[in-house]
């Protein structure tokens, strides 16, 4: 995989949490189609294949991660 462009500060962060699946979706700007790379521990980095820009994260098993951190 080519080098991805690092996420720049943005005041356009969006999120959606699926309570039933316990998955948090974070997007920079409006959610859009993206490729994903599993970076471990239930975190998927999402990026735009055309621009190689990071455009979001998906966090699987958020409740367990927050409980572990507490």
N, CA, C and O atoms as a Tripos MOL2 file, in Angstrom:
@<TRIPOS>MOLECULE
protein
  280   279    70     0     0
PROTEIN
NO_CHARGES

@<TRIPOS>ATOM
      1 N           0.8380   -1.1770    0.0000 N.3       1 UNK1
      2 CA          0.0000    0.0000    0.0000 C.3       1 UNK1
      3 C           0.8800    1.2370    0.0000 C.2       1 UNK1
      4 O           1.9210    1.2720    0.6580 O.2       1 UNK1
      5 N           0.4600    2.2410   -0.7350 N.am      2 UNK2
      6 CA          1.1630    3.5180   -0.7500 C.3       2 UNK2
      7 C           0.9930    4.2260    0.5860 C.2       2 UNK2
      8 O           0.1430    3.8570    1.3960 O.2       2 UNK2
      9 N           1.8050    5.2360    0.8000 N.am      3 UNK3
     10 CA          1.7120    6.0250    2.0100 C.3       3 UNK3
     11 C           0.4160    6.8260    2.0180 C.2       3 UNK3
     12 O           0.0480    7.4350    1.0140 O.2       3 UNK3
     13 N          -0.2670    6.8220    3.1460 N.am      4 UNK4
     14 CA         -1.5110    7.5710    3.2750 C.3       4 UNK4
     15 C          -1.2270    8.9730    3.7810 C.2       4 UNK4
     16 O          -0.2800    9.1860    4.5400 O.2       4 UNK4
     17 N          -2.0400    9.9240    3.3650 N.am      5 UNK5
     18 CA         -1.9190   11.2900    3.8580 C.3       5 UNK5
     19 C          -2.5140   11.3460    5.2540 C.2       5 UNK5
     20 O          -3.6240   10.8690    5.4890 O.2       5 UNK5
     21 N          -1.7740   11.9280    6.1690 N.am      6 UNK6
     22 CA         -2.1990   12.0110    7.5600 C.3       6 UNK6
     23 C          -3.3760   12.9720    7.6960 C.2       6 UNK6
     24 O          -3.4610   13.9940    7.0170 O.2       6 UNK6
     25 N          -4.2540   12.6110    8.5780 N.am      7 UNK7
     26 CA         -5.4370   13.4060    8.8500 C.3       7 UNK7
     27 C          -5.0620   14.7890    9.3540 C.2       7 UNK7
     28 O          -4.2800   14.9210   10.2960 O.2       7 UNK7
     29 N          -5.6160   15.8140    8.7330 N.am      8 UNK8
     30 CA         -5.4050   17.1920    9.1590 C.3       8 UNK8
     31 C          -6.5570   17.6030   10.0690 C.2       8 UNK8
     32 O          -7.6400   17.0210   10.0110 O.2       8 UNK8
     33 N          -6.3200   18.5990   10.9000 N.am      9 UNK9
     34 CA         -7.3670   19.0980   11.7870 C.3       9 UNK9
     35 C          -8.5870   19.5030   10.9570 C.2       9 UNK9
     36 O          -8.4590   20.1120    9.8950 O.2       9 UNK9
     37 N          -9.7460   19.1590   11.4540 N.am     10 UNK10
     38 CA        -10.9780   19.4800   10.7470 C.3      10 UNK10
     39 C         -12.0710   19.7590   11.7580 C.2      10 UNK10
     40 O         -12.1650   19.0890   12.7860 O.2      10 UNK10
     41 N         -12.8850   20.7370   11.4640 N.am     11 UNK11
     42 CA        -14.0260   20.9970   12.3350 C.3      11 UNK11
     43 C         -15.2760   20.3080   11.7850 C.2      11 UNK11
     44 O         -16.3900   20.6060   12.2140 O.2      11 UNK11
     45 N         -15.0940   19.4010   10.8500 N.am     12 UNK12
     46 CA        -16.2040   18.6890   10.2440 C.3      12 UNK12
     47 C         -16.1450   17.2020   10.5640 C.2      12 UNK12
     48 O         -16.1380   16.3680    9.6590 O.2      12 UNK12
     49 N         -16.1030   16.8770   11.8220 N.am     13 UNK13
     50 CA        -16.0980   15.4750   12.2280 C.3      13 UNK13
     51 C         -17.5400   15.0020   12.3980 C.2      13 UNK13
     52 O         -18.3670   15.7020   12.9810 O.2      13 UNK13
     53 N         -17.8300   13.8160   11.8880 N.am     14 UNK14
     54 CA        -19.1430   13.1950   12.0240 C.3      14 UNK14
     55 C         -18.9590   11.8380   12.6710 C.2      14 UNK14
     56 O         -17.9330   11.1830   12.4890 O.2      14 UNK14
     57 N         -19.9550   11.4260   13.4210 N.am     15 UNK15
     58 CA        -19.8860   10.1000   14.0150 C.3      15 UNK15
     59 C         -21.2760    9.4800   14.0540 C.2      15 UNK15
     60 O         -22.2940   10.1730   14.0570 O.2      15 UNK15
     61 N         -21.2830    8.1640   14.0850 N.am     16 UNK16
     62 CA        -22.5180    7.4020   14.2090 C.3      16 UNK16
     63 C         -22.1860    6.1620   15.0260 C.2      16 UNK16
     64 O         -21.1910    5.4870   14.7620 O.2      16 UNK16
     65 N         -23.0120    5.8670   16.0090 N.am     17 UNK17
     66 CA        -22.7900    4.6930   16.8420 C.3      17 UNK17
     67 C         -23.9350    3.7120   16.6440 C.2      17 UNK17
     68 O         -25.1010    4.0730   16.8000 O.2      17 UNK17
     69 N         -23.6030    2.4720   16.3020 N.am     18 UNK18
     70 CA        -24.5790    1.3910   16.1550 C.3      18 UNK18
     71 C         -24.5990    0.6290   17.4750 C.2      18 UNK18
     72 O         -23.7240   -0.1970   17.7320 O.2      18 UNK18
     73 N         -25.6000    0.9070   18.3120 N.am     19 UNK19
     74 CA        -25.6860    0.3140   19.6430 C.3      19 UNK19
     75 C         -25.8160   -1.2040   19.5860 C.2      19 UNK19
     76 O         -25.2030   -1.9140   20.3840 O.2      19 UNK19
     77 N         -26.6050   -1.6960   18.6540 N.am     20 UNK20
     78 CA        -26.8240   -3.1400   18.5550 C.3      20 UNK20
     79 C         -25.5330   -3.8760   18.1840 C.2      20 UNK20
     80 O         -25.2220   -4.9150   18.7660 O.2      20 UNK20
     81 N         -24.7890   -3.3440   17.2260 N.am     21 UNK21
     82 CA        -23.5470   -3.9800   16.7850 C.3      21 UNK21
     83 C         -22.3410   -3.5350   17.6160 C.2      21 UNK21
     84 O         -21.2700   -4.1360   17.5240 O.2      21 UNK21
     85 N         -22.5100   -2.4780   18.4320 N.am     22 UNK22
     86 CA        -21.4340   -1.8950   19.2350 C.3      22 UNK22
     87 C         -20.2580   -1.4550   18.3580 C.2      22 UNK22
     88 O         -19.1080   -1.8320   18.5840 O.2      22 UNK22
     89 N         -20.5900   -0.6460   17.3540 N.am     23 UNK23
     90 CA        -19.5890   -0.1490   16.4090 C.3      23 UNK23
     91 C         -19.7160    1.3680   16.3140 C.2      23 UNK23
     92 O         -20.8140    1.9000   16.1500 O.2      23 UNK23
     93 N         -18.5810    2.0570   16.4180 N.am     24 UNK24
     94 CA        -18.5280    3.5080   16.2620 C.3      24 UNK24
     95 C         -17.8990    3.8310   14.9200 C.2      24 UNK24
     96 O         -16.8290    3.3220   14.5850 O.2      24 UNK24
     97 N         -18.5710    4.6830   14.1520 N.am     25 UNK25
     98 CA        -18.0670    5.1250   12.8550 C.3      25 UNK25
     99 C         -17.7030    6.5990   12.9710 C.2      25 UNK25
    100 O         -18.5620    7.4190   13.2960 O.2      25 UNK25
    101 N         -16.4570    6.9460   12.7140 N.am     26 UNK26
    102 CA        -15.9950    8.3340   12.7320 C.3      26 UNK26
    103 C         -15.5970    8.7290   11.3250 C.2      26 UNK26
    104 O         -14.8970    7.9810   10.6430 O.2      26 UNK26
    105 N         -16.0400    9.9080   10.8790 N.am     27 UNK27
    106 CA        -15.7180   10.3810    9.5350 C.3      27 UNK27
    107 C         -15.2790   11.8330    9.5890 C.2      27 UNK27
    108 O         -15.7650   12.6160   10.4050 O.2      27 UNK27
    109 N         -14.3550   12.1760    8.7080 N.am     28 UNK28
    110 CA        -13.9830   13.5710    8.5010 C.3      28 UNK28
    111 C         -14.8370   14.0460    7.3440 C.2      28 UNK28
    112 O         -14.7280   13.5310    6.2310 O.2      28 UNK28
    113 N         -15.6850   15.0260    7.6020 N.am     29 UNK29
    114 CA        -16.6540   15.4340    6.5940 C.3      29 UNK29
    115 C         -17.7830   14.4200    6.5420 C.2      29 UNK29
    116 O         -17.9150   13.5780    7.4300 O.2      29 UNK29
    117 N         -18.5840   14.5050    5.5130 N.am     30 UNK30
    118 CA        -19.6930   13.5640    5.3550 C.3      30 UNK30
    119 C         -19.1440   12.1680    5.0480 C.2      30 UNK30
    120 O         -18.1690   12.0370    4.3080 O.2      30 UNK30
    121 N         -19.7680   11.1150    5.6170 N.am     31 UNK31
    122 CA        -19.3300    9.7550    5.3050 C.3      31 UNK31
    123 C         -19.3670    9.5010    3.7940 C.2      31 UNK31
    124 O         -20.2670    9.9660    3.0940 O.2      31 UNK31
    125 N         -18.3780    8.7590    3.3140 N.am     32 UNK32
    126 CA        -18.3090    8.4410    1.8840 C.3      32 UNK32
    127 C         -17.6450    7.0810    1.7180 C.2      32 UNK32
    128 O         -17.0240    6.5740    2.6530 O.2      32 UNK32
    129 N         -17.7720    6.4910    0.5420 N.am     33 UNK33
    130 CA        -17.1450    5.1840    0.3180 C.3      33 UNK33
    131 C         -15.6380    5.2570    0.5670 C.2      33 UNK33
    132 O         -14.9900    6.2560    0.2520 O.2      33 UNK33
    133 N         -15.0970    4.1890    1.1340 N.am     34 UNK34
    134 CA        -13.6790    4.1810    1.4770 C.3      34 UNK34
    135 C         -13.1570    2.7610    1.5150 C.2      34 UNK34
    136 O         -13.9110    1.8060    1.7000 O.2      34 UNK34
    137 N         -11.8660    2.6400    1.3390 N.am     35 UNK35
    138 CA        -11.1850    1.3650    1.5600 C.3      35 UNK35
    139 C         -10.8300    1.3150    3.0370 C.2      35 UNK35
    140 O         -10.7260    2.3550    3.6880 O.2      35 UNK35
    141 N         -10.6470    0.1310    3.5600 N.am     36 UNK36
    142 CA        -10.3250    0.0000    4.9710 C.3      36 UNK36
    143 C          -9.1090   -0.8640    5.2040 C.2      36 UNK36
    144 O          -8.8440   -1.8130    4.4650 O.2      36 UNK36
    145 N          -8.3640   -0.5140    6.2580 N.am     37 UNK37
    146 CA         -7.2070   -1.2960    6.6810 C.3      37 UNK37
    147 C          -7.3670   -1.5800    8.1680 C.2      37 UNK37
    148 O          -7.4600   -0.6540    8.9740 O.2      37 UNK37
    149 N          -7.4000   -2.8510    8.5290 N.am     38 UNK38
    150 CA         -7.4870   -3.2410    9.9320 C.3      38 UNK38
    151 C          -6.1440   -2.9330   10.5830 C.2      38 UNK38
    152 O          -5.1290   -3.5350   10.2300 O.2      38 UNK38
    153 N          -6.1330   -2.0010   11.5300 N.am     39 UNK39
    154 CA         -4.8740   -1.6410   12.1880 C.3      39 UNK39
    155 C          -4.7460   -2.3000   13.5540 C.2      39 UNK39
    156 O          -3.8440   -1.9690   14.3240 O.2      39 UNK39
    157 N          -5.6380   -3.2270   13.8550 N.am     40 UNK40
    158 CA         -5.5430   -4.0160   15.0760 C.3      40 UNK40
    159 C          -6.5060   -3.5580   16.1550 C.2      40 UNK40
    160 O          -6.9830   -2.4230   16.1480 O.2      40 UNK40
    161 N          -6.7820   -4.4620   17.0820 N.am     41 UNK41
    162 CA         -7.6320   -4.2080   18.2420 C.3      41 UNK41
    163 C          -9.0140   -3.6830   17.8490 C.2      41 UNK41
    164 O          -9.5870   -2.8600   18.5630 O.2      41 UNK41
    165 N          -9.5460   -4.1460   16.7370 N.am     42 UNK42
    166 CA        -10.8880   -3.7690   16.3270 C.3      42 UNK42
    167 C         -11.0090   -2.3710   15.7520 C.2      42 UNK42
    168 O         -12.1020   -1.8050   15.7280 O.2      42 UNK42
    169 N          -9.9090   -1.8090   15.2920 N.am     43 UNK43
    170 CA         -9.9330   -0.4690   14.7000 C.3      43 UNK43
    171 C          -9.5910   -0.5910   13.2140 C.2      43 UNK43
    172 O          -8.5770   -1.1780   12.8360 O.2      43 UNK43
    173 N         -10.4660   -0.0190   12.3840 N.am     44 UNK44
    174 CA        -10.2640   -0.0260   10.9380 C.3      44 UNK44
    175 C         -10.0620    1.4170   10.4770 C.2      44 UNK44
    176 O         -10.9270    2.2710   10.6720 O.2      44 UNK44
    177 N          -8.9200    1.6700    9.8680 N.am     45 UNK45
    178 CA         -8.6300    2.9820    9.3020 C.3      45 UNK45
    179 C          -9.2620    3.0390    7.9230 C.2      45 UNK45
    180 O          -9.0500    2.1410    7.1080 O.2      45 UNK45
    181 N         -10.0360    4.0810    7.6510 N.am     46 UNK46
    182 CA        -10.7040    4.2100    6.3600 C.3      46 UNK46
    183 C         -10.0380    5.3240    5.5600 C.2      46 UNK46
    184 O          -9.7320    6.3910    6.0910 O.2      46 UNK46
    185 N          -9.8200    5.0570    4.2740 N.am     47 UNK47
    186 CA         -9.1440    6.0520    3.4400 C.3      47 UNK47
    187 C          -9.7210    6.0760    2.0360 C.2      47 UNK47
    188 O         -10.2590    5.0830    1.5440 O.2      47 UNK47
    189 N          -9.5950    7.2350    1.4040 N.am     48 UNK48
    190 CA        -10.0370    7.4400    0.0280 C.3      48 UNK48
    191 C          -8.9410    6.8990   -0.8860 C.2      48 UNK48
    192 O          -7.8190    7.4050   -0.8680 O.2      48 UNK48
    193 N          -9.2480    5.8840   -1.6790 N.am     49 UNK49
    194 CA         -8.2340    5.2620   -2.5370 C.3      49 UNK49
    195 C          -7.6950    6.2150   -3.5960 C.2      49 UNK49
    196 O          -6.5230    6.1280   -3.9610 O.2      49 UNK49
    197 N          -8.5270    7.1190   -4.0930 N.am     50 UNK50
    198 CA         -8.0930    8.0350   -5.1490 C.3      50 UNK50
    199 C          -7.0940    9.0660   -4.6400 C.2      50 UNK50
    200 O          -6.1080    9.3680   -5.3120 O.2      50 UNK50
    201 N          -7.3510    9.6070   -3.4490 N.am     51 UNK51
    202 CA         -6.4910   10.6790   -2.9230 C.3      51 UNK51
    203 C          -5.5000   10.1910   -1.8770 C.2      51 UNK51
    204 O          -4.5810   10.9180   -1.4980 O.2      51 UNK51
    205 N          -5.6880    8.9530   -1.4070 N.am     52 UNK52
    206 CA         -4.8620    8.3690   -0.3470 C.3      52 UNK52
    207 C          -4.9720    9.1430    0.9660 C.2      52 UNK52
    208 O          -4.0480    9.1280    1.7790 O.2      52 UNK52
    209 N          -6.1070    9.8220    1.1690 N.am     53 UNK53
    210 CA         -6.3320   10.5760    2.3960 C.3      53 UNK53
    211 C          -7.1100    9.7410    3.4010 C.2      53 UNK53
    212 O          -8.0590    9.0450    3.0400 O.2      53 UNK53
    213 N          -6.7070    9.8120    4.6530 N.am     54 UNK54
    214 CA         -7.4680    9.1870    5.7270 C.3      54 UNK54
    215 C          -8.7620    9.9740    5.8800 C.2      54 UNK54
    216 O          -8.7400   11.1980    6.0090 O.2      54 UNK54
    217 N          -9.8910    9.2650    5.8650 N.am     55 UNK55
    218 CA        -11.1720    9.9530    5.9790 C.3      55 UNK55
    219 C         -12.0110    9.4500    7.1460 C.2      55 UNK55
    220 O         -13.1280    9.9240    7.3480 O.2      55 UNK55
    221 N         -11.4910    8.4980    7.9180 N.am     56 UNK56
    222 CA        -12.2530    8.0630    9.0790 C.3      56 UNK56
    223 C         -11.7000    6.8240    9.7400 C.2      56 UNK56
    224 O         -10.6990    6.2470    9.3160 O.2      56 UNK56
    225 N         -12.3910    6.4350   10.7980 N.am     57 UNK57
    226 CA        -12.0680    5.2350   11.5640 C.3      57 UNK57
    227 C         -13.3610    4.5050   11.8870 C.2      57 UNK57
    228 O         -14.4180    5.1180   12.0320 O.2      57 UNK57
    229 N         -13.2620    3.2040   11.9970 N.am     58 UNK58
    230 CA        -14.3520    2.3830   12.5020 C.3      58 UNK58
    231 C         -13.8050    1.6610   13.7260 C.2      58 UNK58
    232 O         -12.7500    1.0290   13.6650 O.2      58 UNK58
    233 N         -14.5350    1.7600   14.8470 N.am     59 UNK59
    234 CA        -14.1000    1.1290   16.0920 C.3      59 UNK59
    235 C         -15.1200    0.0540   16.4450 C.2      59 UNK59
    236 O         -16.2770    0.3540   16.7370 O.2      59 UNK59
    237 N         -14.6800   -1.1930   16.4160 N.am     60 UNK60
    238 CA        -15.5370   -2.3370   16.6900 C.3      60 UNK60
    239 C         -15.3700   -2.7390   18.1540 C.2      60 UNK60
    240 O         -14.2480   -2.8410   18.6500 O.2      60 UNK60
    241 N         -16.4890   -2.9680   18.8420 N.am     61 UNK61
    242 CA        -16.4270   -3.3610   20.2550 C.3      61 UNK61
    243 C         -16.1160   -2.1920   21.1710 C.2      61 UNK61
    244 O         -15.3120   -2.3220   22.0940 O.2      61 UNK61
    245 N         -16.7370   -1.0690   20.9280 N.am     62 UNK62
    246 CA        -16.4400    0.1560   21.6810 C.3      62 UNK62
    247 C         -16.7200   -0.0060   23.1770 C.2      62 UNK62
    248 O         -15.9150    0.4460   23.9920 O.2      62 UNK62
    249 N         -17.8290   -0.6320   23.5630 N.am     63 UNK63
    250 CA        -18.1560   -0.7750   24.9890 C.3      63 UNK63
    251 C         -17.0470   -1.4780   25.7580 C.2      63 UNK63
    252 O         -16.6690   -1.0250   26.8390 O.2      63 UNK63
    253 N         -16.5280   -2.5560   25.2340 N.am     64 UNK64
    254 CA        -15.4690   -3.3120   25.9140 C.3      64 UNK64
    255 C         -14.1990   -2.4670   26.0150 C.2      64 UNK64
    256 O         -13.5080   -2.5160   27.0320 O.2      64 UNK64
    257 N         -13.8890   -1.7060   24.9890 N.am     65 UNK65
    258 CA        -12.7050   -0.8580   25.0260 C.3      65 UNK65
    259 C         -12.8360    0.2300   26.0890 C.2      65 UNK65
    260 O         -11.8740    0.5200   26.8010 O.2      65 UNK65
    261 N         -14.0180    0.8350   26.1990 N.am     66 UNK66
    262 CA        -14.2310    1.8620   27.1950 C.3      66 UNK66
    263 C         -14.2250    1.2750   28.6110 C.2      66 UNK66
    264 O         -13.7110    1.9030   29.5370 O.2      66 UNK66
    265 N         -14.7920    0.0780   28.7830 N.am     67 UNK67
    266 CA        -14.7890   -0.5730   30.0870 C.3      67 UNK67
    267 C         -13.3690   -0.9180   30.5210 C.2      67 UNK67
    268 O         -13.0240   -0.7860   31.6950 O.2      67 UNK67
    269 N         -12.5570   -1.3530   29.5840 N.am     68 UNK68
    270 CA        -11.1680   -1.7050   29.8770 C.3      68 UNK68
    271 C         -10.3720   -0.4750   30.2860 C.2      68 UNK68
    272 O          -9.4940   -0.5550   31.1450 O.2      68 UNK68
    273 N         -10.6780    0.6620   29.6730 N.am     69 UNK69
    274 CA         -9.9530    1.9030   29.9410 C.3      69 UNK69
    275 C         -10.3370    2.5120   31.2860 C.2      69 UNK69
    276 O          -9.5740    3.2960   31.8520 O.2      69 UNK69
    277 N         -11.5100    2.1600   31.8010 N.am     70 UNK70
    278 CA        -11.9980    2.7680   33.0570 C.3      70 UNK70
    279 C         -11.3380    2.1810   34.2820 C.2      70 UNK70
    280 O         -11.6440    2.5880   35.4030 O.2      70 UNK70
@<TRIPOS>BOND
     1     1     2 1
     2     2     3 1
     3     3     4 2
     4     3     5 am
     5     5     6 1
     6     6     7 1
     7     7     8 2
     8     7     9 am
     9     9    10 1
    10    10    11 1
    11    11    12 2
    12    11    13 am
    13    13    14 1
    14    14    15 1
    15    15    16 2
    16    15    17 am
    17    17    18 1
    18    18    19 1
    19    19    20 2
    20    19    21 am
    21    21    22 1
    22    22    23 1
    23    23    24 2
    24    23    25 am
    25    25    26 1
    26    26    27 1
    27    27    28 2
    28    27    29 am
    29    29    30 1
    30    30    31 1
    31    31    32 2
    32    31    33 am
    33    33    34 1
    34    34    35 1
    35    35    36 2
    36    35    37 am
    37    37    38 1
    38    38    39 1
    39    39    40 2
    40    39    41 am
    41    41    42 1
    42    42    43 1
    43    43    44 2
    44    43    45 am
    45    45    46 1
    46    46    47 1
    47    47    48 2
    48    47    49 am
    49    49    50 1
    50    50    51 1
    51    51    52 2
    52    51    53 am
    53    53    54 1
    54    54    55 1
    55    55    56 2
    56    55    57 am
    57    57    58 1
    58    58    59 1
    59    59    60 2
    60    59    61 am
    61    61    62 1
    62    62    63 1
    63    63    64 2
    64    63    65 am
    65    65    66 1
    66    66    67 1
    67    67    68 2
    68    67    69 am
    69    69    70 1
    70    70    71 1
    71    71    72 2
    72    71    73 am
    73    73    74 1
    74    74    75 1
    75    75    76 2
    76    75    77 am
    77    77    78 1
    78    78    79 1
    79    79    80 2
    80    79    81 am
    81    81    82 1
    82    82    83 1
    83    83    84 2
    84    83    85 am
    85    85    86 1
    86    86    87 1
    87    87    88 2
    88    87    89 am
    89    89    90 1
    90    90    91 1
    91    91    92 2
    92    91    93 am
    93    93    94 1
    94    94    95 1
    95    95    96 2
    96    95    97 am
    97    97    98 1
    98    98    99 1
    99    99   100 2
   100    99   101 am
   101   101   102 1
   102   102   103 1
   103   103   104 2
   104   103   105 am
   105   105   106 1
   106   106   107 1
   107   107   108 2
   108   107   109 am
   109   109   110 1
   110   110   111 1
   111   111   112 2
   112   111   113 am
   113   113   114 1
   114   114   115 1
   115   115   116 2
   116   115   117 am
   117   117   118 1
   118   118   119 1
   119   119   120 2
   120   119   121 am
   121   121   122 1
   122   122   123 1
   123   123   124 2
   124   123   125 am
   125   125   126 1
   126   126   127 1
   127   127   128 2
   128   127   129 am
   129   129   130 1
   130   130   131 1
   131   131   132 2
   132   131   133 am
   133   133   134 1
   134   134   135 1
   135   135   136 2
   136   135   137 am
   137   137   138 1
   138   138   139 1
   139   139   140 2
   140   139   141 am
   141   141   142 1
   142   142   143 1
   143   143   144 2
   144   143   145 am
   145   145   146 1
   146   146   147 1
   147   147   148 2
   148   147   149 am
   149   149   150 1
   150   150   151 1
   151   151   152 2
   152   151   153 am
   153   153   154 1
   154   154   155 1
   155   155   156 2
   156   155   157 am
   157   157   158 1
   158   158   159 1
   159   159   160 2
   160   159   161 am
   161   161   162 1
   162   162   163 1
   163   163   164 2
   164   163   165 am
   165   165   166 1
   166   166   167 1
   167   167   168 2
   168   167   169 am
   169   169   170 1
   170   170   171 1
   171   171   172 2
   172   171   173 am
   173   173   174 1
   174   174   175 1
   175   175   176 2
   176   175   177 am
   177   177   178 1
   178   178   179 1
   179   179   180 2
   180   179   181 am
   181   181   182 1
   182   182   183 1
   183   183   184 2
   184   183   185 am
   185   185   186 1
   186   186   187 1
   187   187   188 2
   188   187   189 am
   189   189   190 1
   190   190   191 1
   191   191   192 2
   192   191   193 am
   193   193   194 1
   194   194   195 1
   195   195   196 2
   196   195   197 am
   197   197   198 1
   198   198   199 1
   199   199   200 2
   200   199   201 am
   201   201   202 1
   202   202   203 1
   203   203   204 2
   204   203   205 am
   205   205   206 1
   206   206   207 1
   207   207   208 2
   208   207   209 am
   209   209   210 1
   210   210   211 1
   211   211   212 2
   212   211   213 am
   213   213   214 1
   214   214   215 1
   215   215   216 2
   216   215   217 am
   217   217   218 1
   218   218   219 1
   219   219   220 2
   220   219   221 am
   221   221   222 1
   222   222   223 1
   223   223   224 2
   224   223   225 am
   225   225   226 1
   226   226   227 1
   227   227   228 2
   228   227   229 am
   229   229   230 1
   230   230   231 1
   231   231   232 2
   232   231   233 am
   233   233   234 1
   234   234   235 1
   235   235   236 2
   236   235   237 am
   237   237   238 1
   238   238   239 1
   239   239   240 2
   240   239   241 am
   241   241   242 1
   242   242   243 1
   243   243   244 2
   244   243   245 am
   245   245   246 1
   246   246   247 1
   247   247   248 2
   248   247   249 am
   249   249   250 1
   250   250   251 1
   251   251   252 2
   252   251   253 am
   253   253   254 1
   254   254   255 1
   255   255   256 2
   256   255   257 am
   257   257   258 1
   258   258   259 1
   259   259   260 2
   260   259   261 am
   261   261   262 1
   262   262   263 1
   263   263   264 2
   264   263   265 am
   265   265   266 1
   266   266   267 1
   267   267   268 2
   268   267   269 am
   269   269   270 1
   270   270   271 1
   271   271   272 2
   272   271   273 am
   273   273   274 1
   274   274   275 1
   275   275   276 2
   276   275   277 am
   277   277   278 1
   278   278   279 1
   279   279   280 2
@<TRIPOS>SUBSTRUCTURE
     1 UNK1         2 RESIDUE 1 A UNK
     2 UNK2         6 RESIDUE 1 A UNK
     3 UNK3        10 RESIDUE 1 A UNK
     4 UNK4        14 RESIDUE 1 A UNK
     5 UNK5        18 RESIDUE 1 A UNK
     6 UNK6        22 RESIDUE 1 A UNK
     7 UNK7        26 RESIDUE 1 A UNK
     8 UNK8        30 RESIDUE 1 A UNK
     9 UNK9        34 RESIDUE 1 A UNK
    10 UNK10       38 RESIDUE 1 A UNK
    11 UNK11       42 RESIDUE 1 A UNK
    12 UNK12       46 RESIDUE 1 A UNK
    13 UNK13       50 RESIDUE 1 A UNK
    14 UNK14       54 RESIDUE 1 A UNK
    15 UNK15       58 RESIDUE 1 A UNK
    16 UNK16       62 RESIDUE 1 A UNK
    17 UNK17       66 RESIDUE 1 A UNK
    18 UNK18       70 RESIDUE 1 A UNK
    19 UNK19       74 RESIDUE 1 A UNK
    20 UNK20       78 RESIDUE 1 A UNK
    21 UNK21       82 RESIDUE 1 A UNK
    22 UNK22       86 RESIDUE 1 A UNK
    23 UNK23       90 RESIDUE 1 A UNK
    24 UNK24       94 RESIDUE 1 A UNK
    25 UNK25       98 RESIDUE 1 A UNK
    26 UNK26      102 RESIDUE 1 A UNK
    27 UNK27      106 RESIDUE 1 A UNK
    28 UNK28      110 RESIDUE 1 A UNK
    29 UNK29      114 RESIDUE 1 A UNK
    30 UNK30      118 RESIDUE 1 A UNK
    31 UNK31      122 RESIDUE 1 A UNK
    32 UNK32      126 RESIDUE 1 A UNK
    33 UNK33      130 RESIDUE 1 A UNK
    34 UNK34      134 RESIDUE 1 A UNK
    35 UNK35      138 RESIDUE 1 A UNK
    36 UNK36      142 RESIDUE 1 A UNK
    37 UNK37      146 RESIDUE 1 A UNK
    38 UNK38      150 RESIDUE 1 A UNK
    39 UNK39      154 RESIDUE 1 A UNK
    40 UNK40      158 RESIDUE 1 A UNK
    41 UNK41      162 RESIDUE 1 A UNK
    42 UNK42      166 RESIDUE 1 A UNK
    43 UNK43      170 RESIDUE 1 A UNK
    44 UNK44      174 RESIDUE 1 A UNK
    45 UNK45      178 RESIDUE 1 A UNK
    46 UNK46      182 RESIDUE 1 A UNK
    47 UNK47      186 RESIDUE 1 A UNK
    48 UNK48      190 RESIDUE 1 A UNK
    49 UNK49      194 RESIDUE 1 A UNK
    50 UNK50      198 RESIDUE 1 A UNK
    51 UNK51      202 RESIDUE 1 A UNK
    52 UNK52      206 RESIDUE 1 A UNK
    53 UNK53      210 RESIDUE 1 A UNK
    54 UNK54      214 RESIDUE 1 A UNK
    55 UNK55      218 RESIDUE 1 A UNK
    56 UNK56      222 RESIDUE 1 A UNK
    57 UNK57      226 RESIDUE 1 A UNK
    58 UNK58      230 RESIDUE 1 A UNK
    59 UNK59      234 RESIDUE 1 A UNK
    60 UNK60      238 RESIDUE 1 A UNK
    61 UNK61      242 RESIDUE 1 A UNK
    62 UNK62      246 RESIDUE 1 A UNK
    63 UNK63      250 RESIDUE 1 A UNK
    64 UNK64      254 RESIDUE 1 A UNK
    65 UNK65      258 RESIDUE 1 A UNK
    66 UNK66      262 RESIDUE 1 A UNK
    67 UNK67      266 RESIDUE 1 A UNK
    68 UNK68      270 RESIDUE 1 A UNK
    69 UNK69      274 RESIDUE 1 A UNK
    70 UNK70      278 RESIDUE 1 A UNK
